[in-house]
Amino acid sequence: QLMYDFGSQKEHLTATFEHFSVDEYGTNFYFVDVEFNGQDNNVSLAYIKAMRTLKFWDSPFSIHLGYDGGLLHTEHFSTYINNAYMIGGDYTLMSKDYSKTLSLKAMYKNIQGIDNATYQLSAIWILNYLNDKITVSGFTHYWKENSTHIVYSEPQFWYNATKHLSLGGEVKVGYNFN
């Protein structure tokens, strides 16, 4: 995906490299976000999220393993986005034709550099309409970091012009995030 961010102080491009696959033991998903919001439009953010579900039985429940982390750079400041490791459960609902899915996750979360381990609750959805011409997808995460409760969501809306070209965008919504 290549998106132009209109909502920040400095408009910029964000590239997202994404992969999803299914195998006999579960699912694999990862993405890398790269923001070109630095001086002279150089890279200012690189963020990675990887998720694996494991399922050795016939049920909507699976084991969830997750990781996220990255780097942030501004003109006056650079830092790591602390590594976070998650383990928990996943419950997935799916329509018979796979056009609509909802995955609910409850996870134990350990954020590197923070003494108190915590938890994360997540919902991830993909809804296809009009013979896959319209896709509504996204996620909502809720977690606690130290004593701060954080909510972050990115609903996306797409018109699928062809099998390989979609036009649309996303809305970023957060509470106590950044």
C-alpha positions as CSV (number, residue, x, y, z in Angstrom):
1,Q,0.0,0.0,0.0
2,L,1.1,3.5,-0.7
3,M,-0.9,6.2,1.2
4,Y,-0.6,10.0,1.4
5,D,-1.2,11.3,4.9
6,F,-3.2,14.4,4.9
7,G,-3.8,14.6,8.7
8,S,-0.5,15.3,10.2
9,Q,1.4,18.6,10.6
10,K,3.5,17.7,7.6
11,E,1.8,15.8,4.8
12,H,3.8,12.7,3.8
13,L,3.8,9.3,2.2
14,T,3.5,6.0,4.1
15,A,4.4,2.7,2.5
16,T,3.0,-0.5,4.0
17,F,4.4,-3.9,3.0
18,E,1.9,-6.6,4.1
19,H,1.7,-10.4,4.0
20,F,-1.1,-12.8,5.1
21,S,-1.1,-16.6,4.5
22,V,-2.8,-19.7,5.9
23,D,-1.2,-23.1,6.4
24,E,-2.3,-26.3,8.0
25,Y,-1.4,-25.0,11.5
26,G,-2.8,-21.5,11.4
27,T,-2.2,-18.1,10.0
28,N,0.8,-15.8,9.4
29,F,0.5,-12.0,9.2
30,Y,3.1,-9.3,9.2
31,F,3.4,-5.8,8.0
32,V,6.1,-3.1,7.9
33,D,5.1,0.6,7.9
34,V,7.6,3.1,6.6
35,E,6.8,6.8,6.9
36,F,8.6,9.3,4.7
37,N,8.1,12.3,7.1
38,G,11.7,13.2,7.8
39,Q,13.9,16.0,6.6
40,D,13.8,16.1,2.8
41,N,11.1,13.3,2.9
42,N,13.5,10.7,4.3
43,V,12.3,7.8,6.4
44,S,11.1,8.9,9.8
45,L,9.5,5.7,11.1
46,A,9.9,2.0,10.5
47,Y,7.4,-0.2,12.4
48,I,7.0,-3.9,12.3
49,K,4.1,-6.1,13.5
50,A,4.2,-9.9,13.1
51,M,1.4,-12.3,14.2
52,R,1.1,-16.1,14.1
53,T,-1.9,-18.2,15.1
54,L,-1.5,-21.9,15.9
55,K,-4.3,-24.3,15.8
56,F,-4.0,-28.1,16.0
57,W,-7.7,-28.8,16.4
58,D,-11.0,-28.0,14.6
59,S,-12.4,-25.0,16.5
60,P,-12.6,-21.2,16.1
61,F,-10.1,-20.8,19.0
62,S,-6.3,-20.7,18.3
63,I,-3.1,-19.7,20.1
64,H,-1.8,-16.2,19.2
65,L,1.8,-15.2,19.2
66,G,2.8,-11.6,18.4
67,Y,5.6,-9.1,18.1
68,D,5.9,-5.4,17.3
69,G,8.6,-2.8,17.5
70,G,10.5,-0.3,15.4
71,L,12.4,3.0,15.1
72,L,11.3,6.6,15.2
73,H,13.4,9.5,14.0
74,T,12.6,13.2,13.9
75,E,14.8,16.2,13.2
76,H,15.6,16.6,16.9
77,F,15.0,13.2,18.4
78,S,15.4,9.5,17.6
79,T,14.3,6.5,19.6
80,Y,13.4,2.8,19.5
81,I,9.8,1.7,19.6
82,N,10.2,-0.8,22.4
83,N,9.9,-4.5,21.4
84,A,6.6,-5.9,22.6
85,Y,5.9,-9.7,22.8
86,M,2.4,-11.1,23.1
87,I,0.9,-14.6,23.7
88,G,-2.7,-15.4,24.1
89,G,-5.9,-16.6,22.5
90,D,-7.7,-15.8,19.3
91,Y,-11.3,-16.4,18.4
92,T,-12.2,-16.0,14.8
93,L,-15.7,-15.8,13.2
94,M,-15.9,-16.2,9.4
95,S,-18.8,-16.2,6.9
96,K,-19.2,-19.4,4.9
97,D,-17.9,-17.6,1.7
98,Y,-14.9,-16.0,3.7
99,S,-16.1,-12.5,2.6
100,K,-16.5,-11.4,6.2
101,T,-14.1,-12.2,9.1
102,L,-13.7,-11.0,12.7
103,S,-10.8,-12.0,14.9
104,L,-10.9,-11.3,18.6
105,K,-7.7,-11.6,20.6
106,A,-6.9,-11.5,24.3
107,M,-3.1,-11.5,25.0
108,Y,-0.6,-11.2,27.8
109,K,1.8,-8.5,26.6
110,N,5.4,-7.8,27.7
111,I,6.9,-4.5,26.5
112,Q,10.7,-4.4,26.7
113,G,11.9,-1.7,29.1
114,I,8.6,-1.6,31.1
115,D,8.7,-3.6,34.4
116,N,5.0,-4.4,34.6
117,A,3.8,-6.9,32.1
118,T,0.3,-6.1,30.8
119,Y,-2.4,-7.3,28.5
120,Q,-3.8,-6.3,25.1
121,L,-7.3,-6.8,23.6
122,S,-7.7,-6.6,19.8
123,A,-10.4,-6.9,17.2
124,I,-9.4,-7.3,13.5
125,W,-12.0,-7.3,10.7
126,I,-12.3,-7.7,7.0
127,L,-15.7,-7.2,5.3
128,N,-16.2,-7.5,1.6
129,Y,-19.3,-6.3,-0.2
130,L,-20.7,-6.1,-3.7
131,N,-18.8,-9.1,-5.1
132,D,-15.6,-7.9,-3.4
133,K,-15.8,-4.4,-5.0
134,I,-15.9,-2.7,-1.6
135,T,-13.7,-3.7,1.4
136,V,-14.0,-2.4,4.9
137,S,-11.2,-3.6,7.1
138,G,-9.1,-2.6,10.1
139,F,-8.3,-3.2,13.7
140,T,-8.8,-1.8,17.2
141,H,-6.2,-2.4,20.0
142,Y,-6.7,-1.7,23.7
143,W,-3.8,-2.1,26.1
144,K,-2.5,-0.8,29.3
145,E,1.1,0.5,29.5
146,N,2.2,1.3,33.1
147,S,-0.9,3.0,34.4
148,T,-2.1,4.5,31.0
149,H,-5.0,2.9,29.1
150,I,-4.4,3.2,25.3
151,V,-6.8,2.7,22.4
152,Y,-5.7,2.8,18.8
153,S,-7.7,1.9,15.7
154,E,-7.3,2.2,11.9
155,P,-10.5,1.5,10.0
156,Q,-9.8,1.3,6.2
157,F,-12.2,1.7,3.3
158,W,-11.4,0.5,-0.2
159,Y,-12.9,0.4,-3.6
160,N,-11.3,-2.6,-5.4
161,A,-10.9,-1.4,-9.0
162,T,-9.2,-4.7,-10.0
163,K,-7.9,-7.8,-8.1
164,H,-4.5,-6.0,-7.7
165,L,-5.5,-2.3,-7.4
166,S,-7.6,-0.7,-4.6
167,L,-8.3,2.9,-4.0
168,G,-9.2,4.3,-0.6
169,G,-7.6,5.0,2.7
170,E,-7.7,4.8,6.4
171,V,-8.6,6.8,9.4
172,K,-6.3,6.8,12.5
173,V,-8.1,7.1,15.8
174,G,-6.4,7.0,19.1
175,Y,-6.7,7.7,22.8
176,N,-3.5,8.2,24.8
177,F,-1.5,7.0,21.7
178,N,1.4,9.2,20.6
